[in-house]
């Protein structure tokens, strides 16, 4: 093959790779907006008992979680709990850098705190790919629900500058612990997973630019 032809092939290949990356990194479009069932704010399990129950469990039953249970978990992580818009988990300056995504075998659910709503989009089962990028951890592929706690430090940066990343990491931890305790109250089992390729996870979930998952939390009924 002549040099000019080789260069043309290489250029075409590069253009194809760029186009593929752009398509993969484009944020997803959610096609359905739903109102979630009203969260329960008067549970029968004490805070102390919830702490006692919480354990990291990596095996799950096969049953899917009902939407009211998913909504309750998401509310515990980022639900609005006051008249002035404050949320269940603390945030530096009440700027709220987090977004919560719940992955089921058939869809991705993006939580919308205002109005306790969600937007959803149908997908192929993303759990096997999430398991692969989480170093093959079986819990990520085997749980009926995987919650991705995504963060966008740029929401904090105008006020906190270089501290924004640190504060965002703290916020991820606050929300994750809330949801883990809520799972314990609901009789569910869960495990926080921090060992995964965050950039690949963002692409798999088709997150908007700037959002990166800090935790994956597989959740389900006990095996």
Secondary structure as a PSIPRED ss2 file (coil, helix, strand):
# PSIPRED VFORMAT (PSIPRED V4.0)

   1 X C   1.000  0.000  0.000
   2 X C   1.000  0.000  0.000
   3 X H   0.000  1.000  0.000
   4 X H   0.000  1.000  0.000
   5 X H   0.000  1.000  0.000
   6 X H   0.000  1.000  0.000
   7 X H   0.000  1.000  0.000
   8 X H   0.000  1.000  0.000
   9 X H   0.000  1.000  0.000
  10 X H   0.000  1.000  0.000
  11 X H   0.000  1.000  0.000
  12 X H   0.000  1.000  0.000
  13 X H   0.000  1.000  0.000
  14 X H   0.000  1.000  0.000
  15 X H   0.000  1.000  0.000
  16 X H   0.000  1.000  0.000
  17 X H   0.000  1.000  0.000
  18 X H   0.000  1.000  0.000
  19 X H   0.000  1.000  0.000
  20 X H   0.000  1.000  0.000
  21 X H   0.000  1.000  0.000
  22 X H   0.000  1.000  0.000
  23 X H   0.000  1.000  0.000
  24 X H   0.000  1.000  0.000
  25 X H   0.000  1.000  0.000
  26 X C   1.000  0.000  0.000
  27 X C   1.000  0.000  0.000
  28 X C   1.000  0.000  0.000
  29 X C   1.000  0.000  0.000
  30 X C   1.000  0.000  0.000
  31 X C   1.000  0.000  0.000
  32 X E   0.000  0.000  1.000
  33 X E   0.000  0.000  1.000
  34 X E   0.000  0.000  1.000
  35 X E   0.000  0.000  1.000
  36 X C   1.000  0.000  0.000
  37 X C   1.000  0.000  0.000
  38 X C   1.000  0.000  0.000
  39 X C   1.000  0.000  0.000
  40 X C   1.000  0.000  0.000
  41 X C   1.000  0.000  0.000
  42 X C   1.000  0.000  0.000
  43 X C   1.000  0.000  0.000
  44 X C   1.000  0.000  0.000
  45 X C   1.000  0.000  0.000
  46 X C   1.000  0.000  0.000
  47 X H   0.000  1.000  0.000
  48 X H   0.000  1.000  0.000
  49 X H   0.000  1.000  0.000
  50 X H   0.000  1.000  0.000
  51 X H   0.000  1.000  0.000
  52 X H   0.000  1.000  0.000
  53 X H   0.000  1.000  0.000
  54 X C   1.000  0.000  0.000
  55 X C   1.000  0.000  0.000
  56 X E   0.000  0.000  1.000
  57 X C   1.000  0.000  0.000
  58 X C   1.000  0.000  0.000
  59 X C   1.000  0.000  0.000
  60 X E   0.000  0.000  1.000
  61 X C   1.000  0.000  0.000
  62 X C   1.000  0.000  0.000
  63 X C   1.000  0.000  0.000
  64 X C   1.000  0.000  0.000
  65 X C   1.000  0.000  0.000
  66 X C   1.000  0.000  0.000
  67 X H   0.000  1.000  0.000
  68 X H   0.000  1.000  0.000
  69 X H   0.000  1.000  0.000
  70 X H   0.000  1.000  0.000
  71 X H   0.000  1.000  0.000
  72 X H   0.000  1.000  0.000
  73 X H   0.000  1.000  0.000
  74 X H   0.000  1.000  0.000
  75 X H   0.000  1.000  0.000
  76 X H   0.000  1.000  0.000
  77 X H   0.000  1.000  0.000
  78 X H   0.000  1.000  0.000
  79 X C   1.000  0.000  0.000
  80 X E   0.000  0.000  1.000
  81 X C   1.000  0.000  0.000
  82 X C   1.000  0.000  0.000
  83 X C   1.000  0.000  0.000
  84 X C   1.000  0.000  0.000
  85 X C   1.000  0.000  0.000
  86 X C   1.000  0.000  0.000
  87 X E   0.000  0.000  1.000
  88 X C   1.000  0.000  0.000
  89 X C   1.000  0.000  0.000
  90 X C   1.000  0.000  0.000
  91 X C   1.000  0.000  0.000
  92 X H   0.000  1.000  0.000
  93 X H   0.000  1.000  0.000
  94 X H   0.000  1.000  0.000
  95 X C   1.000  0.000  0.000
  96 X C   1.000  0.000  0.000
  97 X C   1.000  0.000  0.000
  98 X E   0.000  0.000  1.000
  99 X E   0.000  0.000  1.000
 100 X E   0.000  0.000  1.000
 101 X E   0.000  0.000  1.000
 102 X E   0.000  0.000  1.000
 103 X E   0.000  0.000  1.000
 104 X C   1.000  0.000  0.000
 105 X C   1.000  0.000  0.000
 106 X C   1.000  0.000  0.000
 107 X E   0.000  0.000  1.000
 108 X E   0.000  0.000  1.000
 109 X E   0.000  0.000  1.000
 110 X E   0.000  0.000  1.000
 111 X E   0.000  0.000  1.000
 112 X E   0.000  0.000  1.000
 113 X C   1.000  0.000  0.000
 114 X C   1.000  0.000  0.000
 115 X C   1.000  0.000  0.000
 116 X C   1.000  0.000  0.000
 117 X E   0.000  0.000  1.000
 118 X E   0.000  0.000  1.000
 119 X E   0.000  0.000  1.000
 120 X E   0.000  0.000  1.000
 121 X E   0.000  0.000  1.000
 122 X E   0.000  0.000  1.000
 123 X C   1.000  0.000  0.000
 124 X C   1.000  0.000  0.000
 125 X C   1.000  0.000  0.000
 126 X C   1.000  0.000  0.000
 127 X H   0.000  1.000  0.000
 128 X H   0.000  1.000  0.000
 129 X H   0.000  1.000  0.000
 130 X H   0.000  1.000  0.000
 131 X H   0.000  1.000  0.000
 132 X H   0.000  1.000  0.000
 133 X H   0.000  1.000  0.000
 134 X C   1.000  0.000  0.000
 135 X C   1.000  0.000  0.000
 136 X C   1.000  0.000  0.000
 137 X C   1.000  0.000  0.000
 138 X H   0.000  1.000  0.000
 139 X H   0.000  1.000  0.000
 140 X H   0.000  1.000  0.000
 141 X H   0.000  1.000  0.000
 142 X H   0.000  1.000  0.000
 143 X C   1.000  0.000  0.000
 144 X C   1.000  0.000  0.000
 145 X E   0.000  0.000  1.000
 146 X E   0.000  0.000  1.000
 147 X E   0.000  0.000  1.000
 148 X E   0.000  0.000  1.000
 149 X E   0.000  0.000  1.000
 150 X E   0.000  0.000  1.000
 151 X E   0.000  0.000  1.000
 152 X C   1.000  0.000  0.000
 153 X C   1.000  0.000  0.000
 154 X H   0.000  1.000  0.000
 155 X H   0.000  1.000  0.000
 156 X H   0.000  1.000  0.000
 157 X H   0.000  1.000  0.000
 158 X H   0.000  1.000  0.000
 159 X H   0.000  1.000  0.000
 160 X H   0.000  1.000  0.000
 161 X H   0.000  1.000  0.000
 162 X H   0.000  1.000  0.000
 163 X H   0.000  1.000  0.000
 164 X H   0.000  1.000  0.000
 165 X H   0.000  1.000  0.000
 166 X H   0.000  1.000  0.000
 167 X H   0.000  1.000  0.000
 168 X H   0.000  1.000  0.000
 169 X H   0.000  1.000  0.000
 170 X H   0.000  1.000  0.000
 171 X H   0.000  1.000  0.000
 172 X H   0.000  1.000  0.000
 173 X H   0.000  1.000  0.000
 174 X H   0.000  1.000  0.000
 175 X H   0.000  1.000  0.000
 176 X H   0.000  1.000  0.000
 177 X H   0.000  1.000  0.000
 178 X H   0.000  1.000  0.000
 179 X H   0.000  1.000  0.000
 180 X H   0.000  1.000  0.000
 181 X H   0.000  1.000  0.000
 182 X H   0.000  1.000  0.000
 183 X H   0.000  1.000  0.000
 184 X H   0.000  1.000  0.000
 185 X H   0.000  1.000  0.000
 186 X C   1.000  0.000  0.000
 187 X C   1.000  0.000  0.000
 188 X E   0.000  0.000  1.000
 189 X E   0.000  0.000  1.000
 190 X E   0.000  0.000  1.000
 191 X E   0.000  0.000  1.000
 192 X E   0.000  0.000  1.000
 193 X E   0.000  0.000  1.000
 194 X C   1.000  0.000  0.000
 195 X C   1.000  0.000  0.000
 196 X C   1.000  0.000  0.000
 197 X C   1.000  0.000  0.000
 198 X H   0.000  1.000  0.000
 199 X H   0.000  1.000  0.000
 200 X H   0.000  1.000  0.000
 201 X H   0.000  1.000  0.000
 202 X H   0.000  1.000  0.000
 203 X H   0.000  1.000  0.000
 204 X H   0.000  1.000  0.000
 205 X C   1.000  0.000  0.000
 206 X C   1.000  0.000  0.000
 207 X C   1.000  0.000  0.000
 208 X C   1.000  0.000  0.000
 209 X C   1.000  0.000  0.000
 210 X C   1.000  0.000  0.000
 211 X C   1.000  0.000  0.000
 212 X E   0.000  0.000  1.000
 213 X E   0.000  0.000  1.000
 214 X E   0.000  0.000  1.000
 215 X E   0.000  0.000  1.000
 216 X E   0.000  0.000  1.000
 217 X E   0.000  0.000  1.000
 218 X E   0.000  0.000  1.000
 219 X E   0.000  0.000  1.000
 220 X E   0.000  0.000  1.000
 221 X E   0.000  0.000  1.000
 222 X E   0.000  0.000  1.000
 223 X C   1.000  0.000  0.000
